[in-house]
Amino acid sequence: GKSTIAVNTACLLAQHRPDRVLLIDASFQLGVCAMMLGMIPPTTIVDAIREKERLDETLLRRLAVSHSSGLHLLAAPRDAMEATEIDEESVYRILNLARRAFRYVIVDTFPMLDSTVITTLDLSDVAYLVLQGTGPNVVGMAKLLPILENLGIQEDRLRLILNQNYRNFFGNLTPAD
């Protein structure tokens, strides 16, 4: 549900603030944002990394592909081989440039606490953590929150989203649970 929430949030923001929203698909191995938007982007985040010597806000805007909703997309790599070109330093640089080039930057990450996610959290004003309403997901989130606190991510920058897209099955928790 996190990619669906990221894409829909970016589209809604862009309808109210056209040309001021950048959606970055940082799920490098399995990014789906372009597909969800019905796009086949000619450029990806890897193109930005390959241009790191001359990458600035203007070039980043050119590499981000415009969508009819008014948002810009910096798509995930085309395949896992391209994804191997991405490093933490490049992600940090791209995110910093994105914050200067766009008013709103939404980053869809892979659901794993790796260097990309930690870098994204460090640079985020607000982080939305999406979880399903099942016992294992709630336990996982309960374990994740103290880790984020130990990494210096302030609690007031975190928002939990309970995704209830599987409402009727045995073991599903309610928001009250």
MARBA-3410 file (N, C-alpha, C, O; in Angstrom, 1 decimal):
177
0.8,-1.2,0.0,0.0,0.0,0.0,0.8,1.3,0.0,0.3,2.3,-0.3 ~ 2.1,1.2,0.3,2.9,2.4,0.4,3.1,3.1,-0.9,3.1,4.3,-1.0 ~ 3.3,2.3,-2.0,3.5,2.9,-3.3,2.2,3.6,-3.7,2.2,4.7,-4.3 ~ 1.1,2.9,-3.5,-0.2,3.5,-3.8,-0.5,4.8,-3.1,-0.9,5.8,-3.7 ~ -0.1,4.8,-1.8,-0.3,6.1,-1.0,0.6,7.1,-1.5,0.2,8.3,-1.7
1.9,6.8,-1.8,2.9,7.8,-2.3,2.4,8.4,-3.7,2.4,9.6,-3.8 ~ 2.0,7.5,-4.6,1.6,8.0,-5.9,0.3,8.9,-5.8,0.3,9.9,-6.4 ~ -0.6,8.4,-5.1,-1.9,9.2,-5.0,-1.7,10.5,-4.2,-2.3,11.5,-4.6 ~ -0.8,10.5,-3.2,-0.5,11.7,-2.5,0.2,12.7,-3.4,-0.2,13.9,-3.4 ~ 1.1,12.2,-4.2,1.9,13.1,-5.1,0.9,13.7,-6.2,1.0,14.9,-6.5
0.0,12.8,-6.7,-0.9,13.3,-7.7,-1.9,14.4,-7.1,-2.1,15.4,-7.8 ~ -2.4,14.1,-6.0,-3.3,15.1,-5.3,-2.6,16.4,-5.1,-3.1,17.5,-5.3 ~ -1.4,16.3,-4.5,-0.6,17.6,-4.2,-0.3,18.3,-5.5,-0.5,19.5,-5.6 ~ 0.0,17.6,-6.6,0.4,18.2,-7.9,-0.9,18.9,-8.5,-0.7,19.8,-9.2 ~ -2.0,18.3,-8.3,-3.2,19.0,-8.8,-3.5,20.3,-8.2,-4.0,21.2,-8.8
-3.0,20.5,-7.0,-3.1,21.8,-6.3,-1.9,22.7,-6.4,-2.0,23.9,-6.3 ~ -0.8,22.0,-6.6,0.5,22.7,-6.8,1.3,22.2,-8.0,2.3,21.6,-7.9 ~ 0.7,22.4,-9.2,1.4,21.8,-10.4,2.8,22.3,-10.6,3.1,23.5,-10.2 ~ 3.6,21.4,-11.0,5.0,21.7,-11.3,5.9,21.9,-10.1,7.1,22.3,-10.2 ~ 5.3,21.7,-8.9,6.1,21.9,-7.6,6.3,20.6,-6.9,6.8,20.6,-5.7
5.8,19.4,-7.4,5.9,18.2,-6.7,6.8,17.2,-7.5,6.7,17.0,-8.7 ~ 7.7,16.6,-6.8,8.6,15.5,-7.3,8.3,14.2,-6.6,8.4,14.2,-5.3 ~ 8.0,13.2,-7.3,7.9,11.9,-6.8,9.2,11.1,-7.1,9.5,10.9,-8.3 ~ 9.9,10.6,-6.2,11.1,9.8,-6.4,10.8,8.4,-6.1,10.4,8.1,-4.9 ~ 10.9,7.5,-7.0,10.8,6.1,-6.8,12.1,5.5,-6.3,12.9,5.2,-7.2
12.3,5.4,-5.0,13.5,4.9,-4.5,13.4,3.4,-4.1,14.2,2.9,-3.3 ~ 12.5,2.7,-4.6,12.4,1.3,-4.5,13.2,0.7,-5.7,12.6,0.3,-6.7 ~ 14.5,0.8,-5.6,15.4,0.6,-6.7,15.3,-0.7,-7.4,15.4,-0.8,-8.6 ~ 15.0,-1.8,-6.7,15.0,-3.1,-7.3,13.6,-3.4,-8.0,13.5,-4.0,-9.0 ~ 12.5,-2.8,-7.3,11.2,-3.2,-7.8,10.3,-2.0,-7.9,9.1,-2.1,-7.6
10.7,-0.9,-8.3,9.9,0.3,-8.4,8.7,0.2,-9.3,8.8,-0.4,-10.4 ~ 7.6,0.7,-8.8,6.3,0.6,-9.6,5.6,1.9,-9.8,4.6,1.9,-10.4 ~ 6.2,3.0,-9.4,5.5,4.3,-9.5,5.3,4.7,-11.0,4.2,5.1,-11.3 ~ 6.2,4.5,-11.9,6.0,4.8,-13.3,4.9,4.0,-13.8,4.0,4.5,-14.5 ~ 4.8,2.7,-13.5,3.8,1.8,-14.0,2.4,2.3,-13.5,1.4,2.3,-14.2
2.4,2.6,-12.2,1.1,3.1,-11.6,0.6,4.4,-12.3,-0.6,4.6,-12.3 ~ 1.5,5.2,-12.7,1.2,6.4,-13.4,0.9,6.3,-14.9,0.6,7.2,-15.6 ~ 1.1,5.0,-15.4,0.9,4.8,-16.8,2.0,5.4,-17.7,1.8,5.8,-18.8 ~ 3.2,5.4,-17.1,4.3,6.1,-17.8,5.4,5.1,-18.1,5.6,4.1,-17.4 ~ 6.1,5.4,-19.2,7.4,4.7,-19.6,8.4,5.8,-19.7,8.6,6.3,-20.8
9.0,6.1,-18.6,9.9,7.3,-18.6,11.2,7.0,-19.3,11.8,6.0,-19.2 ~ 11.6,8.0,-20.1,12.9,7.9,-20.8,14.1,8.0,-19.9,15.2,7.6,-20.3 ~ 14.0,8.6,-18.7,15.1,8.7,-17.8,14.7,8.2,-16.4,13.5,8.1,-16.1 ~ 15.7,7.8,-15.7,15.5,7.3,-14.3,16.5,8.0,-13.4,17.3,8.8,-13.8 ~ 16.4,7.6,-12.1,17.4,8.1,-11.1,18.8,7.8,-11.5,19.7,8.5,-11.1
19.0,6.7,-12.2,20.3,6.3,-12.6,20.9,7.3,-13.6,22.1,7.6,-13.5 ~ 20.1,7.9,-14.4,20.6,9.0,-15.3,21.1,10.2,-14.5,22.1,10.8,-14.9 ~ 20.4,10.5,-13.4,20.9,11.5,-12.5,22.2,11.2,-11.9,23.1,12.0,-11.8 ~ 22.4,9.9,-11.5,23.7,9.5,-10.9,24.8,9.5,-11.9,25.9,9.9,-11.6 ~ 24.5,9.1,-13.1,25.5,9.1,-14.2,26.0,10.5,-14.6,27.0,10.7,-15.1
25.1,11.5,-14.3,25.5,12.9,-14.5,25.9,13.6,-13.3,25.8,14.8,-13.2 ~ 26.4,12.9,-12.3,26.7,13.5,-11.0,27.7,14.6,-11.0,27.6,15.5,-10.1 ~ 28.6,14.6,-12.0,29.6,15.7,-12.0,28.9,17.0,-12.4,29.4,18.1,-12.0 ~ 27.9,17.0,-13.1,27.2,18.3,-13.6,25.8,18.4,-13.1,25.0,19.3,-13.5 ~ 25.4,17.5,-12.2,24.0,17.5,-11.7,23.8,18.7,-10.8,24.5,18.9,-9.8
22.7,19.4,-11.2,22.3,20.6,-10.4,20.8,20.6,-10.4,20.2,19.7,-11.0 ~ 20.1,21.6,-9.8,18.7,21.6,-9.8,18.0,21.7,-11.2,17.0,21.0,-11.4 ~ 18.6,22.4,-12.1,18.1,22.5,-13.5,18.2,21.1,-14.2,17.2,20.7,-14.8 ~ 19.3,20.5,-14.1,19.4,19.2,-14.7,18.5,18.1,-14.1,17.9,17.3,-14.7 ~ 18.3,18.2,-12.8,17.4,17.3,-12.1,16.0,17.5,-12.5,15.3,16.5,-12.8
15.6,18.7,-12.7,14.2,19.0,-13.2,14.1,18.5,-14.7,13.0,18.0,-15.0 ~ 15.1,18.5,-15.5,15.0,18.0,-16.8,15.0,16.5,-16.9,14.3,15.9,-17.7 ~ 15.6,15.8,-15.9,15.6,14.4,-15.9,14.3,13.8,-15.3,13.9,12.7,-15.6 ~ 13.7,14.6,-14.5,12.4,14.2,-13.9,11.3,14.3,-15.0,11.2,15.4,-15.6 ~ 10.5,13.3,-15.2,9.5,13.3,-16.2,8.2,13.8,-15.8,7.7,13.5,-14.7
7.6,14.7,-16.6,6.3,15.3,-16.2,5.2,14.3,-16.5,5.2,13.6,-17.4 ~ 4.2,14.4,-15.6,3.0,13.6,-15.7,1.8,14.5,-15.8,1.9,15.7,-15.4 ~ 0.8,14.0,-16.4,-0.4,14.9,-16.7,-1.1,15.5,-15.4,-1.8,16.5,-15.5 ~ -0.8,14.9,-14.3,-1.4,15.4,-13.0,-0.7,16.6,-12.6,-1.2,17.4,-11.7 ~ 0.5,16.9,-13.1,1.3,18.1,-12.7,2.5,17.7,-11.9,3.3,18.6,-11.6
2.6,16.4,-11.6,3.8,16.0,-10.8,5.0,15.7,-11.7,4.8,15.5,-12.9 ~ 6.2,15.6,-11.2,7.3,15.2,-11.9,7.8,13.9,-11.2,7.7,13.7,-10.0 ~ 8.3,12.9,-12.0,8.7,11.6,-11.5,10.2,11.4,-11.8,10.6,11.6,-13.0 ~ 10.9,11.0,-10.8,12.3,10.5,-11.0,12.1,9.0,-10.7,12.1,8.6,-9.6 ~ 12.1,8.3,-11.8,11.7,6.9,-11.8,12.8,6.0,-11.2,14.0,6.4,-11.2
12.4,4.8,-10.8,13.3,3.8,-10.3,14.1,3.3,-11.5,13.7,3.5,-12.7 ~ 15.2,2.6,-11.3,16.0,2.1,-12.4,15.2,1.1,-13.2,14.2,0.5,-12.7 ~ 15.5,0.9,-14.5,14.8,0.0,-15.4,14.9,-1.4,-14.9,14.0,-2.2,-15.2 ~ 16.1,-1.8,-14.3,16.2,-3.2,-13.9,17.2,-3.2,-12.7,17.8,-2.2,-12.4 ~ 17.4,-4.4,-12.2,18.3,-4.6,-11.0,19.7,-4.3,-11.3,20.5,-3.9,-10.5
20.2,-4.5,-12.6,21.5,-4.3,-12.9,21.8,-2.8,-12.9,22.9,-2.3,-12.4 ~ 20.9,-2.0,-13.4,21.1,-0.5,-13.3,21.1,0.0,-11.8,21.8,0.9,-11.5 ~ 20.3,-0.7,-11.0,20.2,-0.3,-9.6,21.6,-0.5,-8.9,21.8,0.2,-7.8 ~ 22.4,-1.3,-9.4,23.7,-1.5,-8.7,24.6,-0.2,-8.8,25.6,-0.1,-8.1 ~ 24.2,0.7,-9.7,25.0,2.0,-9.8,24.7,3.0,-8.7,25.4,4.0,-8.6
23.7,2.7,-8.0,23.2,3.7,-7.0,24.0,3.5,-5.7,24.1,2.4,-5.2 ~ 24.5,4.6,-5.1,25.1,4.6,-3.8,24.5,5.6,-2.9,23.8,6.5,-3.3 ~ 24.8,5.5,-1.6,24.2,6.3,-0.6,24.6,7.8,-0.8,23.7,8.7,-0.7 ~ 25.8,8.1,-1.2,26.2,9.5,-1.4,25.4,10.1,-2.6,25.0,11.3,-2.5 ~ 25.1,9.4,-3.6,24.3,9.9,-4.8,22.9,10.1,-4.3,22.3,11.2,-4.7
22.3,9.2,-3.6,21.0,9.4,-3.1,20.9,10.7,-2.2,20.0,11.5,-2.4 ~ 21.8,10.9,-1.3,21.9,12.0,-0.5,21.9,13.3,-1.3,21.2,14.3,-1.1 ~ 22.8,13.3,-2.3,22.9,14.5,-3.2,21.6,14.8,-4.0,21.2,15.9,-4.0 ~ 21.0,13.7,-4.5,19.8,13.9,-5.3,18.7,14.4,-4.4,17.9,15.3,-4.8 ~ 18.5,13.9,-3.2,17.5,14.3,-2.3,17.7,15.8,-1.9,16.7,16.6,-1.8
18.9,16.2,-1.7,19.2,17.6,-1.3,18.9,18.5,-2.5,18.3,19.6,-2.3 ~ 19.3,18.1,-3.7,18.9,18.9,-4.9,17.4,19.0,-5.1,16.9,20.0,-5.4 ~ 16.8,17.9,-4.9,15.3,17.8,-5.1,14.6,18.8,-4.1,13.6,19.4,-4.5 ~ 15.1,18.8,-2.9,14.4,19.7,-1.9,14.6,21.2,-2.3,13.7,22.0,-2.0 ~ 15.6,21.5,-3.0,15.8,22.9,-3.5,15.0,23.2,-4.8,14.6,24.3,-5.1
14.9,22.1,-5.6,14.3,22.3,-6.9,12.7,22.2,-6.9,12.1,22.7,-7.8 ~ 12.2,21.5,-5.9,10.7,21.3,-5.8,10.2,21.7,-4.4,11.0,21.5,-3.4 ~ 9.0,22.2,-4.4,8.4,22.5,-3.1,8.1,21.3,-2.3,8.3,21.2,-1.0 ~ 7.6,20.2,-2.9,7.2,19.0,-2.3,8.0,17.8,-2.9,8.0,17.7,-4.1 ~ 8.6,17.0,-2.1,9.3,15.8,-2.6,8.8,14.6,-1.8,8.9,14.5,-0.6
8.2,13.7,-2.6,7.7,12.5,-2.0,8.6,11.3,-2.4,8.8,11.2,-3.6 ~ 9.0,10.5,-1.5,9.9,9.4,-1.8,9.3,8.1,-1.4,8.9,7.9,-0.3 ~ 9.1,7.2,-2.4,8.6,5.9,-2.2,9.8,5.0,-2.1,10.6,4.8,-3.0 ~ 10.0,4.3,-0.9,11.1,3.5,-0.7,10.7,2.0,-0.6,9.6,1.7,-0.5 ~ 11.7,1.2,-0.7,11.5,-0.3,-0.5,11.3,-0.5,1.0,12.0,0.2,1.8
10.5,-1.4,1.4,10.2,-1.6,2.8,11.3,-2.4,3.6,11.1,-3.5,4.0 ~ 12.4,-1.7,3.7,13.5,-2.3,4.4,14.4,-1.2,4.9,14.6,-0.2,4.2 ~ 14.9,-1.3,6.1,15.7,-0.3,6.7,17.2,-0.4,6.2,18.0,-1.1,6.8 ~ 17.4,0.2,5.0,18.8,0.2,4.4,19.3,1.7,4.4,18.7,2.6,4.9 ~ 20.5,1.9,3.8,21.1,3.2,3.7,20.2,4.2,3.0,20.2,5.4,3.3
19.5,3.8,1.9,18.6,4.7,1.2,17.5,5.2,2.1,17.2,6.4,2.1 ~ 16.9,4.3,2.8,15.8,4.6,3.7,16.3,5.5,4.8,15.6,6.5,5.2 ~ 17.4,5.2,5.4,18.0,6.0,6.5,18.3,7.4,6.0,18.0,8.4,6.7 ~ 18.9,7.5,4.8,19.2,8.8,4.2,17.9,9.6,4.0,17.9,10.8,4.3 ~ 16.9,8.9,3.4,15.7,9.6,3.2,15.0,10.1,4.5,14.5,11.2,4.5
15.0,9.3,5.5,14.5,9.7,6.8,15.2,10.9,7.4,14.6,11.8,7.9 ~ 16.6,10.8,7.3,17.4,12.0,7.8,17.0,13.3,7.1,17.0,14.3,7.8 ~ 16.7,13.3,5.8,16.4,14.5,5.1,14.9,14.8,5.0,14.5,15.9,4.5 ~ 14.0,14.0,5.6,12.6,14.2,5.5,12.1,15.1,6.6,12.6,15.1,7.8 ~ 11.1,15.9,6.3,10.4,16.7,7.3,9.4,15.9,8.0,9.2,16.0,9.2
8.7,15.0,7.2,7.7,14.1,7.8,7.9,12.7,7.1,8.0,12.7,5.8 ~ 7.9,11.6,7.8,7.9,10.3,7.3,6.6,9.5,7.6,6.2,9.5,8.8 ~ 6.0,9.0,6.6,4.8,8.2,6.8,5.1,6.7,6.7,5.6,6.3,5.7 ~ 4.9,6.0,7.8,5.2,4.6,7.9,3.9,3.9,7.7,2.9,4.0,8.5 ~ 3.8,3.0,6.7,2.6,2.3,6.3,2.7,0.9,6.8,3.7,0.2,6.6
1.6,0.5,7.5,1.6,-0.9,8.0,0.2,-1.5,7.8,-0.8,-0.8,7.9 ~ 0.2,-2.8,7.6,-1.1,-3.5,7.5,-1.6,-3.8,8.9,-0.8,-3.8,9.9 ~ -2.9,-4.0,9.1,-3.4,-4.3,10.4,-3.4,-5.7,10.8,-4.4,-6.3,11.2 ~ -2.2,-6.3,10.7,-2.1,-7.7,11.1,-1.1,-7.8,12.3,-0.2,-6.9,12.4 ~ -1.1,-8.8,13.1,-0.2,-9.0,14.2,1.2,-8.8,13.8,1.9,-8.0,14.5
1.7,-9.6,12.8,3.2,-9.5,12.5,3.6,-8.1,12.1,4.7,-7.7,12.4 ~ 2.7,-7.4,11.3,3.1,-6.0,10.9,3.1,-5.1,12.1,4.0,-4.2,12.2 ~ 2.2,-5.2,13.0,2.2,-4.3,14.2,3.4,-4.6,15.1,4.0,-3.7,15.6 ~ 3.7,-5.9,15.2,4.9,-6.2,16.0,6.2,-5.7,15.3,7.1,-5.1,16.0 ~ 6.3,-5.8,14.0,7.4,-5.3,13.2,7.5,-3.8,13.4,8.6,-3.3,13.6
6.4,-3.1,13.4,6.4,-1.6,13.6,6.8,-1.3,15.0,7.6,-0.3,15.2 ~ 6.4,-2.0,16.0,6.8,-1.8,17.4,8.3,-2.0,17.5,8.9,-1.3,18.4 ~ 8.9,-2.8,16.8,10.3,-3.0,16.8,11.1,-1.9,16.0,12.2,-1.5,16.4 ~ 10.5,-1.4,15.0,11.1,-0.4,14.1,11.2,0.9,14.8,12.2,1.6,14.7 ~ 10.1,1.3,15.5,10.0,2.7,16.1,11.2,3.0,17.0,11.8,4.1,16.9
11.6,2.1,18.0,12.8,2.4,18.8,14.1,2.5,18.0,15.0,3.2,18.4 ~ 14.2,1.7,16.9,15.4,1.8,16.1,15.4,3.2,15.5,16.5,3.8,15.4 ~ 14.3,3.7,14.9,14.3,5.0,14.3,14.7,6.1,15.4,15.4,7.0,15.1 ~ 14.1,5.9,16.6,14.5,6.8,17.7,16.0,6.8,17.9,16.6,7.9,18.1 ~ 16.6,5.6,18.0,18.0,5.5,18.2,18.8,6.1,17.1,20.0,6.6,17.3
18.3,6.2,15.9,18.9,6.8,14.7,18.8,8.3,14.7,19.3,9.0,13.9 ~ 18.0,8.8,15.7,17.8,10.3,15.8,16.6,10.8,15.0,16.5,12.0,14.9 ~ 15.7,9.9,14.6,14.5,10.4,13.9,13.5,10.8,15.0,13.0,9.9,15.7 ~ 13.2,12.0,15.1,12.3,12.5,16.1,10.9,12.0,15.9,10.4,11.9,14.8 ~ 10.2,11.6,17.0,8.9,11.0,16.9,7.9,12.0,16.3,7.0,11.5,15.6
8.1,13.3,16.5,7.1,14.2,15.9,7.2,14.3,14.4,6.3,15.0,13.7 ~ 8.2,13.7,13.8,8.3,13.7,12.3,7.8,12.4,11.7,7.8,12.2,10.5 ~ 7.3,11.5,12.5,6.8,10.2,12.1,5.2,10.2,12.1,4.6,10.7,13.1 ~ 4.6,9.6,11.1,3.2,9.4,11.1,3.0,7.9,10.7,3.6,7.4,9.8 ~ 2.1,7.3,11.4,1.7,5.9,11.1,0.5,5.9,10.3,-0.5,6.5,10.6
0.5,5.1,9.2,-0.7,4.9,8.4,-1.1,3.4,8.5,-0.4,2.6,8.1 ~ -2.3,3.2,9.1,-2.8,1.8,9.2,-3.6,1.6,7.9,-4.7,2.1,7.7 ~ -3.0,0.7,7.0,-3.6,0.4,5.7,-4.6,-0.8,5.9,-4.1,-1.9,6.2 ~ -5.8,-0.5,5.8,-6.9,-1.6,6.1,-7.4,-2.1,4.7,-8.7,-2.1,4.6 ~ -6.6,-2.4,3.8,-7.1,-2.8,2.5,-7.5,-4.3,2.5,-8.1,-4.8,1.5
-7.3,-5.0,3.6,-7.7,-6.4,3.7,-8.6,-6.5,5.0,-8.1,-7.0,6.0 ~ -9.8,-6.1,4.9,-10.6,-5.9,6.1,-11.2,-7.2,6.7,-11.2,-7.4,7.9 ~ -11.6,-8.1,5.8,-12.3,-9.3,6.4,-11.5,-10.6,6.3,-11.8,-11.4,5.4 ~ -10.6,-10.8,7.2,-10.0,-12.1,7.3,-9.6,-12.3,8.7,-9.5,-11.4,9.5 ~ -9.5,-13.6,9.1,-9.2,-14.0,10.4,-7.8,-13.4,10.9,-6.8,-13.6,10.1
-7.7,-12.8,12.0,-6.5,-12.2,12.5,-6.2,-10.8,12.1,-5.2,-10.2,12.6 ~ -7.1,-10.2,11.4,-6.9,-8.8,11.0,-7.3,-7.9,12.3,-8.3,-8.2,12.9 ~ -6.4,-7.0,12.6,-6.7,-6.1,13.7,-7.5,-4.9,13.3,-7.4,-4.5,12.1 ~ -8.2,-4.3,14.2,-8.9,-3.1,14.0,-8.0,-1.9,14.5,-7.1,-2.2,15.2 ~ -8.3,-0.7,14.1,-7.6,0.4,14.6,-7.6,0.5,16.1,-6.6,0.9,16.8
-8.7,0.1,16.7,-8.8,0.1,18.2,-7.8,-0.9,18.8,-7.2,-0.7,19.9 ~ -7.6,-2.1,18.1,-6.7,-3.1,18.6,-5.3,-2.5,18.7,-4.4,-3.2,19.1
END
